[in-house]
Amino acid sequence: MEFLKRLFRSAPPVPTGPTRGNVAKLLSPEQVARYDDDGVVFPIDVLTPDEAADYRARLEALEARHGKMKFAMKPYLTMTLVDELAHAPRLLDAVEDLVGPNLLLWDGAFINKEPQTRNFVSWHQDLTYWGVGPAEQIVSIWLALSPVMAENGCMKVVPGSHRDGILPHADRFHDDNVLSRGQELVDDFDKDAAVDVVLKPGQMSLHHGHVIHSSNPNHSDQRRIGLNLQFIAPSVRQREMKNDSAMLIRGRDDHQHFAPEPRPIIDFAMESVAFANDIGARRQEMLFRGVDEQKQRRYGAAV
Ligand SMILES: O=C(O)CCC(=O)C(=O)O
């Protein structure tokens, strides 16, 4: 565990701030109400256009050496640029407004789509297989590092669909589906009500774990680059997996339900990669519970 200690820089102490429902740090009362009513709120400005362009350039420089970060799992453990983004003050202020002052980062991935490619995301609700709850103490953010619009496969969300809890899903494994099991809602719903989550570089959306969403392939000549992160309150519990881990990002963890995760100091340090691979493999085991080994091997790279 020595390497964990070396890699671990504890989150700066932040005084316990206002809890949800009191004074918001970044979101307006209307934006908080929109999240509550719709299960999604966007666009929220996090980075200036120049900052977003710098982060994109850093990502693409790393990709030139290490390969495309297509669906890299938990990249905040291994890449300093993602660690910085995950600590961006405006991003965290908005998350704090929804989840409270004590924040753990539980998961994340780059969900990038290259120009003219077929990858899509089927209609689903995030919390179907994640094992964590309660949903009210979890929020996903999706931060754009490129322009994101219908043409390059932006996320589509059905506002208000988070109110009925988790609905039945079927596993429809598909090579082009970004989701590990190709999970997809079984019953009909009003797809026409879906809205496109259009974002400029540096803007993000926040969504609830029960909201119905999907995305189409990238039919454009522009790359779609998005960082998806899941924040939870420390009181959240993992029901489906032993020894799950998360990174303390803000405030305090008085519950210790998740093992601490180390922050990266340099990109792709061997120890960080080993740690990320270990937790990634155990997460995949949970996501693929009940799925035969052949399918696990074939679809294992997805999120
Ligand atoms: O990036 C996408 O297209 C879909 C993202 C998604 O499913 C999610 O953030 O939960």
The ligand as an SDF file (V2000), in Angstrom:
LIG
                    3D

 10  9  0  0  0  0  0  0  0  0999 V2000
  -21.8820    9.9220  -24.0660 O   0  0  0  0  0  0  0  0  0  0  0  0
  -22.9380    9.4570  -24.4610 C   0  0  0  0  0  0  0  0  0  0  0  0
  -23.2570    9.4670  -25.6320 O   0  0  0  0  0  0  0  0  0  0  0  0
  -23.9090    8.8510  -23.4860 C   0  0  0  0  0  0  0  0  0  0  0  0
  -23.4740    9.1040  -22.0930 C   0  0  0  0  0  0  0  0  0  0  0  0
  -24.1910    8.3330  -21.0670 C   0  0  0  0  0  0  0  0  0  0  0  0
  -24.8700    7.3730  -21.3160 O   0  0  0  0  0  0  0  0  0  0  0  0
  -24.0310    8.7860  -19.7090 C   0  0  0  0  0  0  0  0  0  0  0  0
  -23.3380    9.7710  -19.4820 O   0  0  0  0  0  0  0  0  0  0  0  0
  -24.6240    8.1870  -18.8110 O   0  0  0  0  0  0  0  0  0  0  0  0
  1  2  2  0
  2  3  1  0
  2  4  1  0
  4  5  1  0
  5  6  1  0
  6  7  2  0
  6  8  1  0
  8  9  2  0
  8 10  1  0
M  END
$$$$
